[in-house]
Amino acid sequence: MKRLILMRHAKSDWSQGGLTDFERPLNKRGVNDSSRMGKWMANHVELPEVILCSSARRTQQTMQLLLLGLMSSGLDTENIEQYNFESMYLASPGTLTQLIHLHINKHESIMLIGHNPGMEGLMLNYCPNAPLTHNGKLMTTANMAVIEFDDLLNPTLIAFQRPGDL
């Protein structure tokens, strides 16, 4: 059984002028949510073998704080391979799917940390019946989805967590 974990970056800070979108850091809520999601993940999701992460600042911070949350829960994250991809920055669902297919054959479980609208589109492709928020959103900031495949044609959503619901 293959496992795919999708996570949208946590809430970013729009208040710092002069930064490009790529350079925007997390805000205070984003920092807290990333760590909280790591702690939730430690208790509910088997660790991925590899994390594929956008090289944008906010996704990098999300990944590092998620890993810190896992470690603070007593888990060893040293063996999780980490790869950064500039091509994941604002990537389309098709680009993300190609990246998944490049790595899923080498690993039993992979995690992607990326951006909308690509992450939401990818999620809708795999799990069109996933629960939307009250305002019609799916992959809100720091949201995590865990999908298992008996083959790459039959995805099953096994966990779906938003930090606001913790």
Buried (B, 14 or more C-beta within 10 A) or exposed (E): EBBBBBBBBBBBBEEEEEBEEBEBBBBEBBBBBBBBBBBBBBEEBEBBBBBBBBBBBBBBBBBBBBBBBBBEEEBEBEEBEBEBBEEBBBBEBEBBBEBBEEBBEEBEBBBBBBBBEBBBBBBBEBBEEBEEEEEEEBBBBBBBBBBBBEEBEEBEBBBBBBBEEE
